[in-house]
Amino acid sequence: MTAVLFDLDGTLVDSEPNYYEAGRRVLAAHGVTAFSWERHTDFIGIGTLETLRALKAEHGIDAPLEDLLAGKNRHYLELASAGTEVFPEMRLLVERLHADGVPMAVASGSSRAAIETVLAGAGLSGRFGALVSAEEVPHGKPAPDVFLEAARRLGADPSACVVVEDAPPGAEAAHAAGMRCVAVPYVPSTARAPAFLEAGLLFPGGQGAFRAAEAYDFIRGREGAWDAG
């Protein structure tokens, strides 16, 4: 049976504003006051650790990487606990797949604590058979590690998995894992990125164009089809 692996941030939930604010606070505490939303979008789809490593080098920050990571996670959890919007069509897709008994996992560049906090706040905690953070594997996206580990925990063959992603590094990781991909670009200008153009199903208009029924039919293939019931 097909298994479905969801990215979290920007795919299931609109958490990027919270991640931007958490990053802005951490950088400001170390004297970096010109961190823009546009610069933040350059790191969408890349794990928190890799993002902070790049920004630490870019701005010559002396603080240990572990301190920056702890600070960003602390700020993010504070923001996330106040609420994170779930994309309505994504919730619909998750609920339908769950009702069908389709194995699902979340495979994310976020920390384990962040994944659990967001899913609990969204009322989705019981829907996934596995949660995998980039902290739990050797390499974050665009390496395939998180997706391969999620498939392993679900007991699914990678070739039977479908990844749902919003960022090119995630789509690239899905391809590297030998998995099909449903691409829903969070940043519209990335819709023609090579990794997205290789996706089995692409919604160039992002979340505004995403339809659960179309994604469901692609995922289920001959096993089933969306219906009003």
MIKE-146329 format. One record per residue (C-alpha): residue number from 1; residue in three letters; chain; x, y, z. Coordinates in nm, 4 decimals, always signed. Example, Ala and Ser with C-alpha at 12.3 -4.5 7.8 and 13.67 -1.06 7.14 Angstrom:
@k=1; r=ALA; c=A; east=+1.2300; north=-0.4500; up=+0.7800
@k=2; r=SER; c=A; east=+1.3670; north=-0.1060; up=+0.7140
//
This chain:
@k=1; r=MET; c=A; east=+0.0000; north=+0.0000; up=+0.0000
@k=2; r=THR; c=A; east=+0.1075; north=+0.3557; up=-0.0671
@k=3; r=ALA; c=A; east=+0.2460; north=+0.5578; up=+0.2257
@k=4; r=VAL; c=A; east=+0.2385; north=+0.9381; up=+0.2349
@k=5; r=LEU; c=A; east=+0.5167; north=+1.1506; up=+0.3871
@k=6; r=PHE; c=A; east=+0.4296; north=+1.5120; up=+0.4629
@k=7; r=ASP; c=A; east=+0.6685; north=+1.7973; up=+0.5109
@k=8; r=LEU; c=A; east=+0.5362; north=+2.0160; up=+0.7937
@k=9; r=ASP; c=A; east=+0.6330; north=+2.3811; up=+0.7606
@k=10; r=GLY; c=A; east=+0.4755; north=+2.5546; up=+0.4637
@k=11; r=THR; c=A; east=+0.3133; north=+2.2277; up=+0.3538
@k=12; r=LEU; c=A; east=+0.0737; north=+2.1159; up=+0.6272
@k=13; r=VAL; c=A; east=+0.0830; north=+2.4398; up=+0.8235
@k=14; r=ASP; c=A; east=+0.1701; north=+2.8019; up=+0.7558
@k=15; r=SER; c=A; east=+0.4465; north=+2.8166; up=+1.0135
@k=16; r=GLU; c=A; east=+0.6957; north=+3.0194; up=+0.8112
@k=17; r=PRO; c=A; east=+0.5906; north=+3.3540; up=+0.9679
@k=18; r=ASN; c=A; east=+0.6686; north=+3.2066; up=+1.3106
@k=19; r=TYR; c=A; east=+1.0030; north=+3.0696; up=+1.1911
@k=20; r=TYR; c=A; east=+1.0920; north=+3.4066; up=+1.0415
@k=21; r=GLU; c=A; east=+1.0118; north=+3.5886; up=+1.3644
@k=22; r=ALA; c=A; east=+1.2037; north=+3.3343; up=+1.5738
@k=23; r=GLY; c=A; east=+1.5063; north=+3.3712; up=+1.3468
@k=24; r=ARG; c=A; east=+1.4794; north=+3.7504; up=+1.3469
@k=25; r=ARG; c=A; east=+1.4813; north=+3.7552; up=+1.7282
@k=26; r=VAL; c=A; east=+1.7861; north=+3.5306; up=+1.7533
@k=27; r=LEU; c=A; east=+1.9831; north=+3.7301; up=+1.4978
@k=28; r=ALA; c=A; east=+1.8823; north=+4.0618; up=+1.6573
@k=29; r=ALA; c=A; east=+2.0140; north=+3.9374; up=+1.9919
@k=30; r=HIS; c=A; east=+2.3530; north=+3.8995; up=+1.8211
@k=31; r=GLY; c=A; east=+2.3511; north=+4.2385; up=+1.6531
@k=32; r=VAL; c=A; east=+2.2046; north=+4.1418; up=+1.3151
@k=33; r=THR; c=A; east=+1.9115; north=+4.3776; up=+1.2610
@k=34; r=ALA; c=A; east=+1.8605; north=+4.3596; up=+0.8850
@k=35; r=PHE; c=A; east=+1.7188; north=+4.0086; up=+0.8436
@k=36; r=SER; c=A; east=+1.4341; north=+4.0402; up=+0.5931
@k=37; r=TRP; c=A; east=+1.1438; north=+3.8128; up=+0.5033
@k=38; r=GLU; c=A; east=+1.2931; north=+3.7884; up=+0.1552
@k=39; r=ARG; c=A; east=+1.6194; north=+3.6559; up=+0.2972
@k=40; r=HIS; c=A; east=+1.4231; north=+3.4121; up=+0.5130
@k=41; r=THR; c=A; east=+1.2526; north=+3.2676; up=+0.2063
@k=42; r=ASP; c=A; east=+1.5944; north=+3.1663; up=+0.0707
@k=43; r=PHE; c=A; east=+1.6062; north=+2.9038; up=+0.3473
@k=44; r=ILE; c=A; east=+1.2550; north=+2.7623; up=+0.3156
@k=45; r=GLY; c=A; east=+1.2826; north=+2.3864; up=+0.2863
@k=46; r=ILE; c=A; east=+1.6232; north=+2.3758; up=+0.4542
@k=47; r=GLY; c=A; east=+1.6546; north=+2.2498; up=+0.8120
@k=48; r=THR; c=A; east=+1.6896; north=+2.4899; up=+1.1041
@k=49; r=LEU; c=A; east=+2.0408; north=+2.3716; up=+1.1869
@k=50; r=GLU; c=A; east=+2.1665; north=+2.4168; up=+0.8307
@k=51; r=THR; c=A; east=+1.9985; north=+2.7586; up=+0.8112
@k=52; r=LEU; c=A; east=+2.1604; north=+2.8829; up=+1.1302
@k=53; r=ARG; c=A; east=+2.4983; north=+2.7453; up=+1.0270
@k=54; r=ALA; c=A; east=+2.4808; north=+2.9505; up=+0.7048
@k=55; r=LEU; c=A; east=+2.3613; north=+3.2670; up=+0.8803
@k=56; r=LYS; c=A; east=+2.6257; north=+3.2351; up=+1.1519
@k=57; r=ALA; c=A; east=+2.8962; north=+3.2280; up=+0.8847
@k=58; r=GLU; c=A; east=+2.7327; north=+3.5026; up=+0.6776
@k=59; r=HIS; c=A; east=+2.7167; north=+3.7470; up=+0.9679
@k=60; r=GLY; c=A; east=+3.0279; north=+3.6392; up=+1.1568
@k=61; r=ILE; c=A; east=+2.8358; north=+3.5504; up=+1.4729
@k=62; r=ASP; c=A; east=+3.0665; north=+3.4244; up=+1.7490
@k=63; r=ALA; c=A; east=+2.8049; north=+3.2379; up=+1.9547
@k=64; r=PRO; c=A; east=+2.8121; north=+2.8568; up=+1.9366
@k=65; r=LEU; c=A; east=+2.5770; north=+2.7050; up=+1.6817
@k=66; r=GLU; c=A; east=+2.4103; north=+2.5027; up=+1.9595
@k=67; r=ASP; c=A; east=+2.3196; north=+2.8254; up=+2.1437
@k=68; r=LEU; c=A; east=+2.1670; north=+2.9774; up=+1.8306
@k=69; r=LEU; c=A; east=+1.9669; north=+2.6604; up=+1.7703
@k=70; r=ALA; c=A; east=+1.8398; north=+2.6479; up=+2.1278
@k=71; r=GLY; c=A; east=+1.7421; north=+3.0147; up=+2.1112
@k=72; r=LYS; c=A; east=+1.5548; north=+2.9837; up=+1.7841
@k=73; r=ASN; c=A; east=+1.3727; north=+2.6713; up=+1.8990
@k=74; r=ARG; c=A; east=+1.2733; north=+2.8442; up=+2.2231
@k=75; r=HIS; c=A; east=+1.1306; north=+3.1453; up=+2.0404
@k=76; r=TYR; c=A; east=+0.9603; north=+2.9261; up=+1.7817
@k=77; r=LEU; c=A; east=+0.7895; north=+2.7045; up=+2.0407
@k=78; r=GLU; c=A; east=+0.6630; north=+3.0152; up=+2.2184
@k=79; r=LEU; c=A; east=+0.5147; north=+3.1470; up=+1.8942
@k=80; r=ALA; c=A; east=+0.3825; north=+2.8087; up=+1.7764
@k=81; r=SER; c=A; east=+0.2068; north=+2.7379; up=+2.1055
@k=82; r=ALA; c=A; east=-0.0014; north=+3.0500; up=+2.0458
@k=83; r=GLY; c=A; east=-0.1311; north=+2.8962; up=+1.7238
@k=84; r=THR; c=A; east=-0.0325; north=+2.7875; up=+1.3743
@k=85; r=GLU; c=A; east=-0.2696; north=+2.7919; up=+1.0793
@k=86; r=VAL; c=A; east=-0.3367; north=+2.4575; up=+0.9105
@k=87; r=PHE; c=A; east=-0.3981; north=+2.4841; up=+0.5369
@k=88; r=PRO; c=A; east=-0.7642; north=+2.3755; up=+0.4996
@k=89; r=GLU; c=A; east=-0.7198; north=+2.1579; up=+0.1899
@k=90; r=MET; c=A; east=-0.4192; north=+1.9868; up=+0.3500
@k=91; r=ARG; c=A; east=-0.6235; north=+1.9080; up=+0.6597
@k=92; r=LEU; c=A; east=-0.8922; north=+1.7646; up=+0.4327
@k=93; r=LEU; c=A; east=-0.6354; north=+1.5433; up=+0.2570
@k=94; r=VAL; c=A; east=-0.4877; north=+1.4181; up=+0.5845
@k=95; r=GLU; c=A; east=-0.8290; north=+1.3362; up=+0.7275
@k=96; r=ARG; c=A; east=-0.9351; north=+1.1484; up=+0.4146
@k=97; r=LEU; c=A; east=-0.6146; north=+0.9437; up=+0.3981
@k=98; r=HIS; c=A; east=-0.6387; north=+0.8716; up=+0.7709
@k=99; r=ALA; c=A; east=-0.9964; north=+0.7512; up=+0.7295
@k=100; r=ASP; c=A; east=-0.8755; north=+0.5180; up=+0.4530
@k=101; r=GLY; c=A; east=-0.6038; north=+0.3746; up=+0.6766
@k=102; r=VAL; c=A; east=-0.3214; north=+0.5034; up=+0.4549
@k=103; r=PRO; c=A; east=+0.0091; north=+0.5071; up=+0.6517
@k=104; r=MET; c=A; east=+0.1355; north=+0.8631; up=+0.6961
@k=105; r=ALA; c=A; east=+0.4384; north=+1.0320; up=+0.8494
@k=106; r=VAL; c=A; east=+0.5689; north=+1.3829; up=+0.9028
@k=107; r=ALA; c=A; east=+0.9297; north=+1.4272; up=+0.7875
@k=108; r=SER; c=A; east=+1.0535; north=+1.7764; up=+0.8699
@k=109; r=GLY; c=A; east=+1.3584; north=+1.9940; up=+0.9136
@k=110; r=SER; c=A; east=+1.2043; north=+2.1225; up=+1.2387
@k=111; r=SER; c=A; east=+1.2968; north=+1.9956; up=+1.5831
@k=112; r=ARG; c=A; east=+1.1020; north=+1.7056; up=+1.7297
@k=113; r=ALA; c=A; east=+0.9578; north=+1.9367; up=+1.9949
@k=114; r=ALA; c=A; east=+0.8415; north=+2.1816; up=+1.7278
@k=115; r=ILE; c=A; east=+0.6750; north=+1.9059; up=+1.5235
@k=116; r=GLU; c=A; east=+0.4873; north=+1.7745; up=+1.8256
@k=117; r=THR; c=A; east=+0.3836; north=+2.1229; up=+1.9420
@k=118; r=VAL; c=A; east=+0.2489; north=+2.2245; up=+1.6018
@k=119; r=LEU; c=A; east=+0.0611; north=+1.8997; up=+1.5403
@k=120; r=ALA; c=A; east=-0.0945; north=+1.9109; up=+1.8878
@k=121; r=GLY; c=A; east=-0.2087; north=+2.2693; up=+1.8362
@k=122; r=ALA; c=A; east=-0.3506; north=+2.1776; up=+1.4969
@k=123; r=GLY; c=A; east=-0.5420; north=+1.8767; up=+1.6285
@k=124; r=LEU; c=A; east=-0.3457; north=+1.6398; up=+1.4036
@k=125; r=SER; c=A; east=-0.1383; north=+1.4513; up=+1.6614
@k=126; r=GLY; c=A; east=-0.3057; north=+1.1152; up=+1.6158
@k=127; r=ARG; c=A; east=-0.2975; north=+1.1080; up=+1.2391
@k=128; r=PHE; c=A; east=+0.0636; north=+1.0055; up=+1.1735
@k=129; r=GLY; c=A; east=+0.2343; north=+0.6733; up=+1.2314
@k=130; r=ALA; c=A; east=+0.5804; north=+0.8323; up=+1.2486
@k=131; r=LEU; c=A; east=+0.7383; north=+1.1717; up=+1.3098
@k=132; r=VAL; c=A; east=+1.0944; north=+1.2300; up=+1.1895
@k=133; r=SER; c=A; east=+1.2986; north=+1.5410; up=+1.2597
@k=134; r=ALA; c=A; east=+1.6172; north=+1.6353; up=+1.0770
@k=135; r=GLU; c=A; east=+1.7802; north=+1.6169; up=+1.4212
@k=136; r=GLU; c=A; east=+1.7322; north=+1.2395; up=+1.4106
@k=137; r=VAL; c=A; east=+1.9172; north=+1.1722; up=+1.0837
@k=138; r=PRO; c=A; east=+2.2720; north=+1.2440; up=+0.9592
@k=139; r=HIS; c=A; east=+2.1745; north=+1.4980; up=+0.6929
@k=140; r=GLY; c=A; east=+1.8818; north=+1.7335; up=+0.6396
@k=141; r=LYS; c=A; east=+1.7088; north=+1.8084; up=+0.3095
@k=142; r=PRO; c=A; east=+1.7980; north=+1.8096; up=+0.0209
@k=143; r=ALA; c=A; east=+1.9550; north=+1.4809; up=+0.1348
@k=144; r=PRO; c=A; east=+1.6915; north=+1.2040; up=+0.1394
@k=145; r=ASP; c=A; east=+1.7618; north=+1.0924; up=+0.4981
@k=146; r=VAL; c=A; east=+1.4428; north=+1.2148; up=+0.6680
@k=147; r=PHE; c=A; east=+1.2189; north=+1.0581; up=+0.4036
@k=148; r=LEU; c=A; east=+1.4052; north=+0.7276; up=+0.4025
@k=149; r=GLU; c=A; east=+1.3882; north=+0.7121; up=+0.7824
@k=150; r=ALA; c=A; east=+1.0145; north=+0.7921; up=+0.7768
@k=151; r=ALA; c=A; east=+0.9558; north=+0.5124; up=+0.5252
@k=152; r=ARG; c=A; east=+1.1600; north=+0.2737; up=+0.7411
@k=153; r=ARG; c=A; east=+0.9557; north=+0.3558; up=+1.0508
@k=154; r=LEU; c=A; east=+0.6306; north=+0.3022; up=+0.8600
@k=155; r=GLY; c=A; east=+0.7605; north=-0.0255; up=+0.7179
@k=156; r=ALA; c=A; east=+0.7067; north=+0.1083; up=+0.3652
@k=157; r=ASP; c=A; east=+0.9204; north=+0.0598; up=+0.0583
@k=158; r=PRO; c=A; east=+1.0527; north=+0.3992; up=-0.0624
@k=159; r=SER; c=A; east=+0.9189; north=+0.3294; up=-0.4112
@k=160; r=ALA; c=A; east=+0.5685; north=+0.3040; up=-0.2617
@k=161; r=CYS; c=A; east=+0.5908; north=+0.6421; up=-0.0880
@k=162; r=VAL; c=A; east=+0.4526; north=+0.9775; up=-0.1978
@k=163; r=VAL; c=A; east=+0.6055; north=+1.2949; up=-0.0528
@k=164; r=VAL; c=A; east=+0.4045; north=+1.6171; up=-0.0164
@k=165; r=GLU; c=A; east=+0.6399; north=+1.9176; up=-0.0216
@k=166; r=ASP; c=A; east=+0.6421; north=+2.2966; up=-0.0550
@k=167; r=ALA; c=A; east=+1.0108; north=+2.3690; up=-0.1215
@k=168; r=PRO; c=A; east=+1.2635; north=+2.2664; up=-0.3886
@k=169; r=PRO; c=A; east=+1.5112; north=+2.1102; up=-0.1392
@k=170; r=GLY; c=A; east=+1.2321; north=+1.8842; up=-0.0141
@k=171; r=ALA; c=A; east=+1.1282; north=+1.7845; up=-0.3635
@k=172; r=GLU; c=A; east=+1.4934; north=+1.7150; up=-0.4425
@k=173; r=ALA; c=A; east=+1.5149; north=+1.4967; up=-0.1313
@k=174; r=ALA; c=A; east=+1.2050; north=+1.3042; up=-0.2408
@k=175; r=HIS; c=A; east=+1.3558; north=+1.2342; up=-0.5833
@k=176; r=ALA; c=A; east=+1.6830; north=+1.1254; up=-0.4214
@k=177; r=ALA; c=A; east=+1.4847; north=+0.8834; up=-0.2025
@k=178; r=GLY; c=A; east=+1.3177; north=+0.7299; up=-0.5076
@k=179; r=MET; c=A; east=+0.9744; north=+0.8588; up=-0.4095
@k=180; r=ARG; c=A; east=+0.6961; north=+1.0282; up=-0.6019
@k=181; r=CYS; c=A; east=+0.6267; north=+1.3900; up=-0.5110
@k=182; r=VAL; c=A; east=+0.3269; north=+1.6214; up=-0.4856
@k=183; r=ALA; c=A; east=+0.4705; north=+1.9742; up=-0.5037
@k=184; r=VAL; c=A; east=+0.2855; north=+2.2751; up=-0.3601
@k=185; r=PRO; c=A; east=+0.5299; north=+2.5699; up=-0.3798
@k=186; r=TYR; c=A; east=+0.5146; north=+2.8004; up=-0.0773
@k=187; r=VAL; c=A; east=+0.7096; north=+3.0665; up=-0.2680
@k=188; r=PRO; c=A; east=+0.5387; north=+3.1126; up=-0.6092
@k=189; r=SER; c=A; east=+0.8604; north=+3.2162; up=-0.7819
@k=190; r=THR; c=A; east=+1.0072; north=+2.8701; up=-0.7168
@k=191; r=ALA; c=A; east=+0.7334; north=+2.6874; up=-0.9081
@k=192; r=ARG; c=A; east=+0.9607; north=+2.6303; up=-1.2068
@k=193; r=ALA; c=A; east=+1.2544; north=+2.5019; up=-1.0034
@k=194; r=PRO; c=A; east=+1.3947; north=+2.1837; up=-1.1642
@k=195; r=ALA; c=A; east=+1.3039; north=+1.9698; up=-0.8620
@k=196; r=PHE; c=A; east=+0.9422; north=+2.0838; up=-0.8850
@k=197; r=LEU; c=A; east=+0.9232; north=+2.0283; up=-1.2601
@k=198; r=GLU; c=A; east=+1.0173; north=+1.6647; up=-1.1953
@k=199; r=ALA; c=A; east=+0.7304; north=+1.6207; up=-0.9469
@k=200; r=GLY; c=A; east=+0.4550; north=+1.3750; up=-1.0330
@k=201; r=LEU; c=A; east=+0.1931; north=+1.6376; up=-0.9465
@k=202; r=LEU; c=A; east=+0.2662; north=+2.0104; up=-0.9310
@k=203; r=PHE; c=A; east=+0.0356; north=+2.2904; up=-0.8156
@k=204; r=PRO; c=A; east=+0.2200; north=+2.5961; up=-0.9572
@k=205; r=GLY; c=A; east=-0.0173; north=+2.8317; up=-0.7764
@k=206; r=GLY; c=A; east=+0.0801; north=+2.6916; up=-0.4371
@k=207; r=GLN; c=A; east=-0.1664; north=+2.6487; up=-0.1526
@k=208; r=GLY; c=A; east=-0.4219; north=+2.8719; up=-0.3218
@k=209; r=ALA; c=A; east=-0.4407; north=+2.6255; up=-0.6104
@k=210; r=PHE; c=A; east=-0.3998; north=+2.3035; up=-0.4095
@k=211; r=ARG; c=A; east=-0.6981; north=+2.0694; up=-0.4111
@k=212; r=ALA; c=A; east=-0.7169; north=+1.7732; up=-0.1755
@k=213; r=ALA; c=A; east=-0.9273; north=+1.5696; up=-0.4179
@k=214; r=GLU; c=A; east=-0.6720; north=+1.5993; up=-0.6998
@k=215; r=ALA; c=A; east=-0.3826; north=+1.5109; up=-0.4700
@k=216; r=TYR; c=A; east=-0.5779; north=+1.2195; up=-0.3243
@k=217; r=ASP; c=A; east=-0.6512; north=+1.0731; up=-0.6673
@k=218; r=PHE; c=A; east=-0.2825; north=+1.1011; up=-0.7613
@k=219; r=ILE; c=A; east=-0.1722; north=+0.9366; up=-0.4357
@k=220; r=ARG; c=A; east=-0.4248; north=+0.6549; up=-0.4420
@k=221; r=GLY; c=A; east=-0.4065; north=+0.5879; up=-0.8143
@k=222; r=ARG; c=A; east=-0.5895; north=+0.2661; up=-0.8968
@k=223; r=GLU; c=A; east=-0.6450; north=+0.1858; up=-0.5305
@k=224; r=GLY; c=A; east=-0.9265; north=+0.4383; up=-0.4983
@k=225; r=ALA; c=A; east=-1.0636; north=+0.7718; up=-0.6070
@k=226; r=TRP; c=A; east=-1.2050; north=+1.0748; up=-0.4314
@k=227; r=ASP; c=A; east=-1.5805; north=+1.0872; up=-0.4009
@k=228; r=ALA; c=A; east=-1.8297; north=+1.3050; up=-0.2215
@k=229; r=GLY; c=A; east=-1.8894; north=+1.0380; up=+0.0444
//
